[in-house]
Amino acid sequence: MKLLARHSILVSGVHYTDCKAQIYGFFKKTTLVQYDKISIDSSGAVNGGNDCFAEKLQNSLEQNRIVLNKLIEELKTAGFEKSADLPNLQQGYPSKVLHIIAHFLDGFIGIDSVFYNLIDDSHWVSPATQKQLTENPETFWLVPLDCYSMTPREAALLHM
């Protein structure tokens, strides 16, 4: 098996075991990404009440921003500068990059997602969730996981 993606998942639940079940359930039913094996690193999971939680959450969000900005730069390299350029965007790699960017903005998880928020189905944290995090931090977990496929070619990555 080959490591295909690493995600840091924000999840909320009464117990950590419930949170793990939510993560496994999400990946079992989503058609956006399918992995042959998902390995949750429980030793790396951080509860919202932990002193390092906010820093780890911010770091995960920043990693998403870095990925998104790199994709935007790739699109610029392909000649895309403004929305008026959309009709002339070359089909193929440039349009695929735009597609991935759209997923970062609309909340569909992909193999490029570093951080994913199961509460909001988003790559970011909404103001409402941030408020809940502040009020009830102990009900939140940031859970790292490694996702594997037999080979990247055999992975069912996107079904639409």
C-alpha positions in Angstrom: 0.0 0.0 0.0 1.1 3.5 -0.7 0.4 6.6 1.4 -1.9 8.7 -0.7 -3.0 11.4 1.7 -2.6 12.8 5.2 -5.5 14.6 6.7 -6.2 16.3 10.0 -9.9 16.0 10.8 -11.8 18.3 13.1 -14.7 16.4 14.7 -17.0 16.8 17.7 -18.5 14.2 20.0 -19.1 13.2 23.6 -16.3 10.6 23.5 -13.2 10.2 21.4 -14.4 6.7 20.3 -17.6 8.4 18.9 -15.4 10.9 17.0 -13.4 8.0 15.4 -16.6 6.3 14.4 -17.7 9.6 12.7 -14.5 9.8 10.8 -14.7 6.1 9.6 -18.4 6.6 8.8 -17.7 9.7 6.7 -15.0 8.1 4.6 -17.1 5.0 4.2 -20.0 6.9 2.7 -18.3 9.7 0.8 -17.9 9.2 -2.9 -15.3 12.0 -3.3 -12.3 10.1 -2.1 -12.0 6.4 -1.5 -9.0 4.8 0.3 -8.1 1.2 0.7 -7.0 1.8 4.3 -7.4 4.6 6.7 -5.2 4.7 9.8 -6.1 7.0 12.6 -3.2 8.1 14.8 -4.9 8.2 18.2 -1.6 9.1 19.9 -1.6 12.3 17.7 -5.2 13.2 18.4 -5.6 16.4 20.3 -8.6 17.4 22.4 -9.9 20.9 22.3 -9.2 21.3 25.9 -5.5 20.7 25.4 -3.1 23.7 25.5 -1.7 22.9 22.1 -5.1 22.5 20.3 -5.4 26.0 19.0 -1.9 26.0 17.6 -2.4 22.6 15.9 -5.7 23.8 14.4 -4.2 27.0 13.1 -1.2 25.1 11.6 -3.6 22.7 9.9 -5.7 25.6 8.5 -2.5 27.3 7.3 -1.4 24.2 5.5 -4.7 24.3 3.6 -4.0 27.9 2.7 -0.6 27.0 1.4 -2.0 24.2 -0.8 -4.7 26.5 -2.1 -2.2 29.3 -2.8 0.0 26.9 -4.7 -2.9 25.8 -6.8 -3.8 29.4 -7.6 -0.2 30.1 -8.6 -0.3 27.0 -10.9 -3.5 28.4 -12.5 -1.7 31.8 -13.0 1.1 30.0 -14.7 -1.4 28.5 -17.1 -2.6 32.1 -18.0 -5.5 32.4 -15.7 -5.6 35.9 -14.0 -9.2 36.9 -13.6 -12.7 35.5 -13.9 -13.0 36.9 -17.4 -10.4 34.4 -18.4 -12.7 31.5 -17.5 -14.1 30.9 -21.1 -10.6 30.6 -22.4 -9.2 28.3 -19.7 -7.6 25.3 -21.4 -9.3 22.0 -20.8 -7.0 19.5 -19.2 -4.6 20.2 -16.4 -5.5 23.9 -16.0 -9.2 23.1 -15.7 -8.4 20.3 -13.3 -6.5 22.7 -11.1 -9.5 25.1 -11.1 -11.7 22.1 -10.2 -9.5 21.3 -7.1 -9.6 25.0 -6.1 -13.3 25.0 -6.3 -13.4 21.9 -4.0 -11.3 23.8 -1.4 -13.9 26.6 -1.5 -17.1 24.5 -1.6 -16.1 22.0 1.0 -15.5 18.8 -0.9 -12.7 16.8 0.6 -9.9 15.6 -1.7 -6.5 14.1 -1.5 -5.0 17.6 -1.4 -7.0 18.5 1.7 -4.6 18.8 4.7 -7.3 19.9 7.2 -11.0 18.9 7.0 -13.8 20.0 9.3 -16.5 17.3 9.5 -18.7 19.6 11.6 -19.1 22.2 8.8 -18.1 19.9 5.8 -15.4 22.5 5.1 -11.7 23.1 4.8 -12.1 26.0 7.2 -13.8 26.7 10.5 -17.0 28.7 10.5 -17.7 31.4 13.1 -20.4 29.3 14.6 -18.0 26.3 15.1 -15.3 28.6 16.4 -17.8 29.9 19.0 -18.7 26.3 20.0 -14.9 25.5 20.2 -14.5 28.4 22.6 -17.5 27.5 24.7 -17.1 23.7 24.8 -13.6 22.8 23.8 -13.6 19.4 25.4 -16.1 18.1 22.9 -13.8 18.8 19.9 -10.9 16.7 18.6 -8.3 17.2 15.9 -7.5 13.7 14.6 -4.6 12.9 12.3 -5.0 10.1 9.8 -3.0 8.5 7.0 -4.9 7.3 4.0 -3.6 4.5 1.7 -4.3 3.0 -1.6 -3.0 0.0 -3.4 -1.4 2.4 -5.9 -2.4 6.0 -6.7 -3.5 4.9 -10.1 -6.0 2.4 -8.6 -7.4 4.9 -6.2 -11.0 6.0 -6.9 -10.3 9.7 -6.3 -13.2 11.6 -7.7 -16.6 10.4 -8.8 -18.8 13.0 -10.4 
